[in-house]
């Protein structure tokens, strides 16, 4: 009986390990397809795979996280305001689930801040105060947890980049943020999606534009 019990325990542990590996491998391939997609159509298709992975693994914070990441990025590519909000609604829902599974996670705070920032251009005049405050609160929380996270400075650089010089913005003001993010991105381990590393390629594009 003891031998049977031991075998059952080992089989259970093996199954759990294989299941975890399967999730992480599928997540990595799905994320890669989304991140390297060159059109809205292919990105939408890749996003749907991340959504499916999220639904199949409700107990995995990373599943909710990357589904939200995809919805946020897709929202920027859309022109219909209601559709953009629907994508961001889905992102917020996923991030709240991720937050419950992994509380006080700097990466979740940062992505929630990104989602708030994405809401503003949908209706700038009526949203800048509400969502600007939400964004600032979340970025502050993330920075307290880890001031060396490059995605903090990547997001912070966007504000002066898109703000005209006459209002205190401009590429010269944005460049130090993107440069700091670049230095921190270079130190990151990019082998494990459970330690998010998104943002480096986009940061390089912004930095390049600052130097033009």
N, C-alpha and C positions, 0 to 999 in steps of 0.2 A: 504493500500500500504506500509505503514511504517513497519507493522508487517511482511509482506511478505519479505521485504528487509532485516529485521533483521534475519528472519529464514534462508534466503539464505546465509547471511553472516556467520551465525553460522555453517551451513552445510559445507560451503566452508572451514572454519577454522578447523572443525572436520576432513574433508577429508584430509586436508594438514597435520594435526597431525598424522592421521593413516598412511598416506603415509610415513612420516618421520620415524615413529616407525617401519613400515614394512622394510624400507631400513636398519635401524640400527640393527634390529633383524636378518635379512637375512645376513647382513655383519658379524655379530658376529658368527653366526653358520657356515658360509662358511669359515671364518678365522680360527675358531677352528678346522674344519675338515682338513684344510691345515696344520696348525701348529702341529697337532697330528698325521699326516700321517707318516707311517713307511716305505714307499717305493716310488720310483720315480713315479710309475704308479698311486698310490692313490693320491700323491701330484699333479700330472698333472691333474687328474680328479677334484680335489678340486680347482686348479688354474683356470680351465675353468669356474667354477661357479662364481669365483670372476670376471673373464673377462665379463661374461654375466651381472653381477650386474653393472659393470662399464658402459657397453653399454646401459643398461636400465636407468641409472641415470647419464647422462653426466654433470648435474649441481652440482654433489656432489664431492667435492675434495677427500673425503675419499675413494670413489669408485675407482678413478684413483690411489690413493696412495697404496691401498692394492693389487690391480692388479699388480702394479709395484713391490711391495714387493715380491709377489709370483714368478714373473718372475726372479727377481734377485737371489733368493734362488735356484730356479730350474736350473739356469745357472751353478751353482757350481757343480751340480750333472751330468752334461752332459760332454761327451768326445769330441764330434764333435765341432770343433772351430766355424764353420759357424753357427751351430745351437745355440751355446752359444751367439754369437753376435746377432742373430735374437731375442733371448729372451731379451737381454739387450737393443736392439733397441726399442722393445715394451715397456720396462720399462721406458726408457728415454722419449718416446712419452707420456706415461701416466703421468709421473711426471711433464712434461711441462704443461699439461692440469691442473694438480692439483695446480701447482704454480700460474697459472693465476686466478684460483678460490680462492686460499688462499695465497696471496703474503706475502713474508717475514715470512714464517712459518718455524721455526727451524727444525721441523720434516721432512719437504720436503727437506730442505738443506741436512740433514743427510742421507736420503735415496738416494738422488742424488749422494752424496759422496760415498755411498756404491756401487751404480751402476758403478761409475767411477773406484773404487777399483776392482770390479769384471772384468773389462775390461783388467786389467794388466796381469793376469796369462794366458790369451788367447794367448798373444804374448809379453812376458815380455821384451825382448830385444828392441823392437821397440815402446813399449807403456808406459814404466815406467815413462818417463819424462812428456809426454803429460797428461796422466790420473792421474799421481801423483800430478801434479800441479792443475788440476781440483779438485781432492779430497781435497787437502790442502786448497784451496780457499773456498770450500763449508763448510768444517769443521770449518774454522775460522769464517765464517758468523754465523753458528749455535752457536758456543761458545760465540760470542758476544751477541746473543739474550738470551741464557740461558746456562751458564757454569755448571749448575747443572743437565744437561741432561745426563743420564747414557749411552745412546747409543753413545755419542761422545767418551767416554773413552773405550767402548767396541771395537769400530772400531780402535781407536788409539793403543790399545793393540795388534792388529793383526800384525802390522808392525814389532815390535821387536820379536814377537813370531815366525814368519816365516823367520826372518833374522838370518843367522848363527852367532854364537858368534864371529867368526873371523872378521865379518863385523860390529860388534857393536850391534848385536841383542842377542837373547836368551831368555829363559823362565824367568830368573831372572829380565831382563829388562821389560818384558811384564807384570809380575805379579802385580806391583803397579797399572797399568791401569785397569786391570780386577778387582782388589780388590776395587778400587774406584768406578767402575761401579756397583759392587755388593752392596755397601753401598747405592748408589743412587737409584738402582733398588728397594731396600727394602722400600723406602719412597714413591714409586709411587702408585697411585690409579689405580688398574687394572680392574675397572668395566666399563670403557667407551672406546670403540675403537676409538672414535673421539679424544681421548687423547692417542695417540699410546704408547704402552708399550712393544713392541716386543724386543727380544734380551736377556732376562734374562736367559733362559735355555741354550742358546749357550754360554753365558758369563760364566756360572757355569762350563760347560764342559772345556772351555779353562783354567779356574782357577784351576780346578782339575788336568789338565795336567801339569800346572806350578808347582804344588806341588808334582808331582810324581818323 
